[in-house]
């Protein structure tokens, strides 16, 4: 069984990878950069990252992930 610290580190690592992938692939609004850390905080509590990004043309991109115990 992994420790709580290791579990949190895995979540942060996954979130950081997602953040880097999104910012490399898309030009995102300033709101995304402000709201993403809130999603990460929620992921640290629940183990699940749920992010919805408003794209051009009123389209959205939903990113969901879960770190299993």
Secondary structure by P-SEA (a helix, b strand, c coil): cccaaaaaaaaaaaaaaaaaaaaaaccccaaaaaaaaaaaaaaaaccbbbbbbbccccbbbbbbbbbcc
